[in-house]
Amino acid sequence: MPRDQVIFKCSECGEENYIGTRNKRKHTEKMEIMKYCPRCKKKTLHKEKK
């Protein structure tokens, strides 16, 4: 199965807030998305956890 579950981590506080999926074959690089962080109480960059 090419889809993989990933955990997104806030780049400012390090809180793991979101879980998503990505296609490993089409997107080999790590994902970065702007999401709301409840700990920071603002929209921050969330990066894929290792």
PyMOL Python script that loads the backbone (N, CA, C, O; Angstrom):
from pymol import cmd

cmd.read_pdbstr("""\
ATOM      1  N   MET A   1       0.834  -1.182   0.000  1.00  0.00           N
ATOM      2  CA  MET A   1       0.000   0.000   0.000  1.00  0.00           C
ATOM      3  C   MET A   1       0.884   1.253   0.000  1.00  0.00           C
ATOM      4  O   MET A   1       1.704   1.408   0.905  1.00  0.00           O
ATOM      5  N   PRO A   2       0.746   2.139  -0.972  1.00  0.00           N
ATOM      6  CA  PRO A   2       1.645   3.284  -1.092  1.00  0.00           C
ATOM      7  C   PRO A   2       1.347   4.425  -0.115  1.00  0.00           C
ATOM      8  O   PRO A   2       2.227   5.249   0.134  1.00  0.00           O
ATOM      9  N   ARG A   3       0.124   4.500   0.452  1.00  0.00           N
ATOM     10  CA  ARG A   3      -0.197   5.583   1.372  1.00  0.00           C
ATOM     11  C   ARG A   3       0.344   5.277   2.764  1.00  0.00           C
ATOM     12  O   ARG A   3       0.281   4.144   3.242  1.00  0.00           O
ATOM     13  N   ASP A   4       0.875   6.311   3.398  1.00  0.00           N
ATOM     14  CA  ASP A   4       1.505   6.149   4.693  1.00  0.00           C
ATOM     15  C   ASP A   4       0.951   7.187   5.655  1.00  0.00           C
ATOM     16  O   ASP A   4       0.779   8.346   5.279  1.00  0.00           O
ATOM     17  N   GLN A   5       0.671   6.792   6.888  1.00  0.00           N
ATOM     18  CA  GLN A   5       0.214   7.749   7.889  1.00  0.00           C
ATOM     19  C   GLN A   5       1.396   8.529   8.418  1.00  0.00           C
ATOM     20  O   GLN A   5       2.455   7.963   8.692  1.00  0.00           O
ATOM     21  N   VAL A   6       1.212   9.847   8.562  1.00  0.00           N
ATOM     22  CA  VAL A   6       2.268  10.706   9.078  1.00  0.00           C
ATOM     23  C   VAL A   6       1.719  11.552  10.219  1.00  0.00           C
ATOM     24  O   VAL A   6       0.528  11.858  10.259  1.00  0.00           O
ATOM     25  N   ILE A   7       2.595  11.927  11.144  1.00  0.00           N
ATOM     26  CA  ILE A   7       2.240  12.794  12.263  1.00  0.00           C
ATOM     27  C   ILE A   7       2.866  14.154  12.006  1.00  0.00           C
ATOM     28  O   ILE A   7       4.044  14.249  11.662  1.00  0.00           O
ATOM     29  N   PHE A   8       2.072  15.211  12.174  1.00  0.00           N
ATOM     30  CA  PHE A   8       2.561  16.567  11.964  1.00  0.00           C
ATOM     31  C   PHE A   8       2.871  17.216  13.303  1.00  0.00           C
ATOM     32  O   PHE A   8       2.079  17.156  14.242  1.00  0.00           O
ATOM     33  N   LYS A   9       4.048  17.841  13.369  1.00  0.00           N
ATOM     34  CA  LYS A   9       4.558  18.436  14.598  1.00  0.00           C
ATOM     35  C   LYS A   9       4.734  19.938  14.393  1.00  0.00           C
ATOM     36  O   LYS A   9       5.260  20.370  13.367  1.00  0.00           O
ATOM     37  N   CYS A  10       4.293  20.735  15.370  1.00  0.00           N
ATOM     38  CA  CYS A  10       4.421  22.188  15.293  1.00  0.00           C
ATOM     39  C   CYS A  10       5.899  22.573  15.291  1.00  0.00           C
ATOM     40  O   CYS A  10       6.673  22.064  16.102  1.00  0.00           O
ATOM     41  N   SER A  11       6.289  23.454  14.399  1.00  0.00           N
ATOM     42  CA  SER A  11       7.696  23.843  14.305  1.00  0.00           C
ATOM     43  C   SER A  11       8.105  24.818  15.401  1.00  0.00           C
ATOM     44  O   SER A  11       9.299  25.005  15.637  1.00  0.00           O
ATOM     45  N   GLU A  12       7.140  25.448  16.081  1.00  0.00           N
ATOM     46  CA  GLU A  12       7.465  26.412  17.136  1.00  0.00           C
ATOM     47  C   GLU A  12       7.524  25.779  18.523  1.00  0.00           C
ATOM     48  O   GLU A  12       8.490  25.988  19.258  1.00  0.00           O
ATOM     49  N   CYS A  13       6.495  25.003  18.890  1.00  0.00           N
ATOM     50  CA  CYS A  13       6.458  24.455  20.251  1.00  0.00           C
ATOM     51  C   CYS A  13       6.774  22.965  20.306  1.00  0.00           C
ATOM     52  O   CYS A  13       7.099  22.452  21.376  1.00  0.00           O
ATOM     53  N   GLY A  14       6.689  22.260  19.188  1.00  0.00           N
ATOM     54  CA  GLY A  14       7.009  20.834  19.152  1.00  0.00           C
ATOM     55  C   GLY A  14       5.844  19.915  19.472  1.00  0.00           C
ATOM     56  O   GLY A  14       6.027  18.701  19.557  1.00  0.00           O
ATOM     57  N   GLU A  15       4.655  20.464  19.652  1.00  0.00           N
ATOM     58  CA  GLU A  15       3.455  19.676  19.951  1.00  0.00           C
ATOM     59  C   GLU A  15       3.031  18.878  18.713  1.00  0.00           C
ATOM     60  O   GLU A  15       3.009  19.413  17.605  1.00  0.00           O
ATOM     61  N   GLU A  16       2.698  17.608  18.905  1.00  0.00           N
ATOM     62  CA  GLU A  16       2.214  16.753  17.815  1.00  0.00           C
ATOM     63  C   GLU A  16       0.700  16.874  17.766  1.00  0.00           C
ATOM     64  O   GLU A  16       0.010  16.309  18.614  1.00  0.00           O
ATOM     65  N   ASN A  17       0.167  17.609  16.776  1.00  0.00           N
ATOM     66  CA  ASN A  17      -1.245  17.950  16.754  1.00  0.00           C
ATOM     67  C   ASN A  17      -2.076  17.191  15.741  1.00  0.00           C
ATOM     68  O   ASN A  17      -3.241  16.902  16.015  1.00  0.00           O
ATOM     69  N   TYR A  18      -1.539  16.860  14.602  1.00  0.00           N
ATOM     70  CA  TYR A  18      -2.351  16.322  13.514  1.00  0.00           C
ATOM     71  C   TYR A  18      -1.776  15.024  12.970  1.00  0.00           C
ATOM     72  O   TYR A  18      -0.567  14.795  13.003  1.00  0.00           O
ATOM     73  N   ILE A  19      -2.687  14.168  12.460  1.00  0.00           N
ATOM     74  CA  ILE A  19      -2.307  12.934  11.779  1.00  0.00           C
ATOM     75  C   ILE A  19      -2.915  12.998  10.388  1.00  0.00           C
ATOM     76  O   ILE A  19      -4.086  13.345  10.235  1.00  0.00           O
ATOM     77  N   GLY A  20      -2.126  12.663   9.374  1.00  0.00           N
ATOM     78  CA  GLY A  20      -2.604  12.680   7.999  1.00  0.00           C
ATOM     79  C   GLY A  20      -1.976  11.550   7.210  1.00  0.00           C
ATOM     80  O   GLY A  20      -1.254  10.718   7.760  1.00  0.00           O
ATOM     81  N   THR A  21      -2.259  11.527   5.905  1.00  0.00           N
ATOM     82  CA  THR A  21      -1.670  10.513   5.035  1.00  0.00           C
ATOM     83  C   THR A  21      -1.020  11.175   3.845  1.00  0.00           C
ATOM     84  O   THR A  21      -1.377  12.288   3.460  1.00  0.00           O
ATOM     85  N   ARG A  22      -0.064  10.480   3.268  1.00  0.00           N
ATOM     86  CA  ARG A  22       0.571  10.957   2.035  1.00  0.00           C
ATOM     87  C   ARG A  22       0.951   9.764   1.185  1.00  0.00           C
ATOM     88  O   ARG A  22       1.149   8.660   1.694  1.00  0.00           O
ATOM     89  N   ASN A  23       1.052   9.994  -0.115  1.00  0.00           N
ATOM     90  CA  ASN A  23       1.444   8.959  -1.055  1.00  0.00           C
ATOM     91  C   ASN A  23       2.966   8.948  -1.135  1.00  0.00           C
ATOM     92  O   ASN A  23       3.569   9.913  -1.606  1.00  0.00           O
ATOM     93  N   LYS A  24       3.589   7.869  -0.682  1.00  0.00           N
ATOM     94  CA  LYS A  24       5.050   7.784  -0.654  1.00  0.00           C
ATOM     95  C   LYS A  24       5.682   7.763  -2.042  1.00  0.00           C
ATOM     96  O   LYS A  24       6.799   8.246  -2.224  1.00  0.00           O
ATOM     97  N   ARG A  25       4.979   7.211  -3.012  1.00  0.00           N
ATOM     98  CA  ARG A  25       5.543   7.102  -4.363  1.00  0.00           C
ATOM     99  C   ARG A  25       5.558   8.459  -5.080  1.00  0.00           C
ATOM    100  O   ARG A  25       6.521   8.782  -5.775  1.00  0.00           O
ATOM    101  N   LYS A  26       4.500   9.247  -4.915  1.00  0.00           N
ATOM    102  CA  LYS A  26       4.413  10.535  -5.609  1.00  0.00           C
ATOM    103  C   LYS A  26       5.131  11.660  -4.877  1.00  0.00           C
ATOM    104  O   LYS A  26       5.704  12.546  -5.509  1.00  0.00           O
ATOM    105  N   HIS A  27       5.102  11.628  -3.533  1.00  0.00           N
ATOM    106  CA  HIS A  27       5.711  12.689  -2.724  1.00  0.00           C
ATOM    107  C   HIS A  27       6.748  12.072  -1.797  1.00  0.00           C
ATOM    108  O   HIS A  27       6.433  11.642  -0.687  1.00  0.00           O
ATOM    109  N   THR A  28       7.976  12.036  -2.266  1.00  0.00           N
ATOM    110  CA  THR A  28       9.037  11.398  -1.487  1.00  0.00           C
ATOM    111  C   THR A  28       9.593  12.319  -0.407  1.00  0.00           C
ATOM    112  O   THR A  28      10.141  11.833   0.583  1.00  0.00           O
ATOM    113  N   GLU A  29       9.467  13.641  -0.573  1.00  0.00           N
ATOM    114  CA  GLU A  29       9.984  14.574   0.421  1.00  0.00           C
ATOM    115  C   GLU A  29       8.995  14.726   1.575  1.00  0.00           C
ATOM    116  O   GLU A  29       7.823  14.375   1.442  1.00  0.00           O
ATOM    117  N   LYS A  30       9.470  15.249   2.709  1.00  0.00           N
ATOM    118  CA  LYS A  30       8.611  15.425   3.878  1.00  0.00           C
ATOM    119  C   LYS A  30       7.628  16.569   3.651  1.00  0.00           C
ATOM    120  O   LYS A  30       7.953  17.565   3.005  1.00  0.00           O
ATOM    121  N   MET A  31       6.420  16.409   4.193  1.00  0.00           N
ATOM    122  CA  MET A  31       5.368  17.400   4.016  1.00  0.00           C
ATOM    123  C   MET A  31       5.480  18.522   5.041  1.00  0.00           C
ATOM    124  O   MET A  31       5.921  18.303   6.170  1.00  0.00           O
ATOM    125  N   GLU A  32       5.079  19.723   4.639  1.00  0.00           N
ATOM    126  CA  GLU A  32       4.992  20.878   5.521  1.00  0.00           C
ATOM    127  C   GLU A  32       3.677  21.582   5.229  1.00  0.00           C
ATOM    128  O   GLU A  32       3.398  21.920   4.079  1.00  0.00           O
ATOM    129  N   ILE A  33       2.864  21.808   6.262  1.00  0.00           N
ATOM    130  CA  ILE A  33       1.575  22.466   6.077  1.00  0.00           C
ATOM    131  C   ILE A  33       1.355  23.505   7.173  1.00  0.00           C
ATOM    132  O   ILE A  33       1.885  23.387   8.278  1.00  0.00           O
ATOM    133  N   MET A  34       0.561  24.524   6.843  1.00  0.00           N
ATOM    134  CA  MET A  34       0.172  25.533   7.827  1.00  0.00           C
ATOM    135  C   MET A  34      -1.112  25.054   8.499  1.00  0.00           C
ATOM    136  O   MET A  34      -2.124  24.841   7.832  1.00  0.00           O
ATOM    137  N   LYS A  35      -1.067  24.885   9.817  1.00  0.00           N
ATOM    138  CA  LYS A  35      -2.223  24.428  10.585  1.00  0.00           C
ATOM    139  C   LYS A  35      -2.295  25.217  11.885  1.00  0.00           C
ATOM    140  O   LYS A  35      -1.317  25.831  12.313  1.00  0.00           O
ATOM    141  N   TYR A  36      -3.479  25.190  12.509  1.00  0.00           N
ATOM    142  CA  TYR A  36      -3.674  25.861  13.787  1.00  0.00           C
ATOM    143  C   TYR A  36      -3.098  25.008  14.915  1.00  0.00           C
ATOM    144  O   TYR A  36      -3.368  23.810  14.994  1.00  0.00           O
ATOM    145  N   CYS A  37      -2.310  25.626  15.777  1.00  0.00           N
ATOM    146  CA  CYS A  37      -1.746  24.945  16.939  1.00  0.00           C
ATOM    147  C   CYS A  37      -2.469  25.449  18.186  1.00  0.00           C
ATOM    148  O   CYS A  37      -2.383  26.635  18.506  1.00  0.00           O
ATOM    149  N   PRO A  38      -3.190  24.559  18.907  1.00  0.00           N
ATOM    150  CA  PRO A  38      -3.902  25.000  20.099  1.00  0.00           C
ATOM    151  C   PRO A  38      -2.984  25.444  21.240  1.00  0.00           C
ATOM    152  O   PRO A  38      -3.389  26.254  22.074  1.00  0.00           O
ATOM    153  N   ARG A  39      -1.781  24.934  21.287  1.00  0.00           N
ATOM    154  CA  ARG A  39      -0.842  25.325  22.345  1.00  0.00           C
ATOM    155  C   ARG A  39      -0.290  26.730  22.105  1.00  0.00           C
ATOM    156  O   ARG A  39      -0.175  27.523  23.040  1.00  0.00           O
ATOM    157  N   CYS A  40       0.053  27.039  20.842  1.00  0.00           N
ATOM    158  CA  CYS A  40       0.557  28.375  20.485  1.00  0.00           C
ATOM    159  C   CYS A  40      -0.588  29.376  20.292  1.00  0.00           C
ATOM    160  O   CYS A  40      -0.382  30.588  20.358  1.00  0.00           O
ATOM    161  N   LYS A  41      -1.793  28.855  20.055  1.00  0.00           N
ATOM    162  CA  LYS A  41      -3.001  29.646  19.796  1.00  0.00           C
ATOM    163  C   LYS A  41      -2.865  30.523  18.558  1.00  0.00           C
ATOM    164  O   LYS A  41      -3.323  31.665  18.536  1.00  0.00           O
ATOM    165  N   LYS A  42      -2.223  29.964  17.520  1.00  0.00           N
ATOM    166  CA  LYS A  42      -2.118  30.644  16.229  1.00  0.00           C
ATOM    167  C   LYS A  42      -1.796  29.629  15.143  1.00  0.00           C
ATOM    168  O   LYS A  42      -1.506  28.467  15.427  1.00  0.00           O
ATOM    169  N   LYS A  43      -1.851  30.078  13.908  1.00  0.00           N
ATOM    170  CA  LYS A  43      -1.553  29.230  12.759  1.00  0.00           C
ATOM    171  C   LYS A  43      -0.037  29.181  12.579  1.00  0.00           C
ATOM    172  O   LYS A  43       0.605  30.216  12.406  1.00  0.00           O
ATOM    173  N   THR A  44       0.533  27.972  12.620  1.00  0.00           N
ATOM    174  CA  THR A  44       1.988  27.798  12.497  1.00  0.00           C
ATOM    175  C   THR A  44       2.302  26.725  11.454  1.00  0.00           C
ATOM    176  O   THR A  44       1.419  25.999  10.999  1.00  0.00           O
ATOM    177  N   LEU A  45       3.560  26.648  11.096  1.00  0.00           N
ATOM    178  CA  LEU A  45       4.027  25.632  10.162  1.00  0.00           C
ATOM    179  C   LEU A  45       4.165  24.301  10.902  1.00  0.00           C
ATOM    180  O   LEU A  45       4.829  24.225  11.936  1.00  0.00           O
ATOM    181  N   HIS A  46       3.544  23.270  10.374  1.00  0.00           N
ATOM    182  CA  HIS A  46       3.640  21.925  10.936  1.00  0.00           C
ATOM    183  C   HIS A  46       4.431  21.064   9.946  1.00  0.00           C
ATOM    184  O   HIS A  46       4.116  21.012   8.757  1.00  0.00           O
ATOM    185  N   LYS A  47       5.465  20.390  10.464  1.00  0.00           N
ATOM    186  CA  LYS A  47       6.306  19.540   9.635  1.00  0.00           C
ATOM    187  C   LYS A  47       6.062  18.086   9.982  1.00  0.00           C
ATOM    188  O   LYS A  47       5.665  17.753  11.098  1.00  0.00           O
ATOM    189  N   GLU A  48       6.305  17.231   9.010  1.00  0.00           N
ATOM    190  CA  GLU A  48       6.141  15.796   9.197  1.00  0.00           C
ATOM    191  C   GLU A  48       7.178  15.293  10.192  1.00  0.00           C
ATOM    192  O   GLU A  48       8.366  15.594  10.078  1.00  0.00           O
ATOM    193  N   LYS A  49       6.710  14.521  11.167  1.00  0.00           N
ATOM    194  CA  LYS A  49       7.617  13.942  12.167  1.00  0.00           C
ATOM    195  C   LYS A  49       8.384  12.779  11.557  1.00  0.00           C
ATOM    196  O   LYS A  49       7.872  12.083  10.679  1.00  0.00           O
ATOM    197  N   LYS A  50       9.592  12.572  12.014  1.00  0.00           N
ATOM    198  CA  LYS A  50      10.442  11.503  11.502  1.00  0.00           C
ATOM    199  C   LYS A  50       9.828  10.149  11.675  1.00  0.00           C
ATOM    200  O   LYS A  50      10.428   9.145  11.290  1.00  0.00           O
TER     201      LYS A  50
END
""", "prot")
cmd.dss("prot")
cmd.show_as("cartoon", "prot")
cmd.util.cbc("prot")
cmd.orient("prot")
